[in-house]
């Protein structure tokens, strides 16, 4: 637990955000907190959860509540997992190792980003733990294959293919920083963009910032054939991250994907994309209840977690909130943010009359009809 000025304990996720906003460098803060365009997508993600209202049950006779879940045969303490975020050493010297340690202490699922600060083999505690690996498909498929092989050798239990970033989002504040210095690096980033394998990411075009669209590594030609190949060649489950359309979600499940993660990349890709909170229910209804459906984007309170489960999610992932905790206090800060959201979720379950996460269903969401 950290303390803000005046010895006030940080008791909410917003407290951690406020604390680290004074601590982080401007570059790190811009990288973490801003999104595509003028950040309207980031704000919309949060606002959309607040627009969902409950219709609570009363006199439910609850003695206790159980917030644990089971996904793919694995039992988790809470439906809250840690989304992939790159370059975590930009926010704390222990970076990804602190995330893994906190995940173990919280009995929570982490997804390790392919843009990790250090090679996967150097992330302390990774081997032997329960984790998933996030993958971009790159123009050089050798890079993608090497990343997957490295992750599987270290025990990744699943691969999460990100499909919503064919090019880097047009992020105003990121571009303003790049205009001042093409070579500027966030603290904690090494010379290689892919330190897990030592690959570099040169900007071959050196176009002026206002003209840059394509990326020198990300492949905009990524297609369903790539997903089929990945599924066919993998012995572990493949999840597809960055899904917002119900027809896409159904296609991916029919192709053999183990599940989908509804996401708009935290508002960092296309500024006017629909928020995950608004499309979750539609996707769940399209897929039915056998498919694994998860969601990230804009989760800031335990009530948001409950809303996501009521609307059809099996699990939610947080990104910025745990990085605020990491920046504040390393692994203990990540754990504290998780515990805050977990406690808020359990409190919410009492008010909703839900004994366990299976009882968080659509009947608890208020509608005007």
Secondary structure by P-SEA (a helix, b strand, c coil): ccccccccccccaaaaaaaacccccaaaaaacccccccaaaaaaaaaaaaacccccccccccccccccccccccccccccccccccccccccccaaaaaaaaaaaacbbbbbbcccccccccccccccccbbbbbbbcccaaaaaaaaaaaaaacccbbbbbcccccccccaaaaaaaaacccccccccccccccccccccccccccccccccccccccccccaaaaaaaaaaccbbbbbcccccaaaaaaaaaacccbbbbccccccccccccccccaaaaaaaaacccbbbbbbcccccaaaaaaaaaacccbbbbcaaaaaaaaccaaaaaaaaaaaaaaaaaaaaaaaccccccccccccccccc
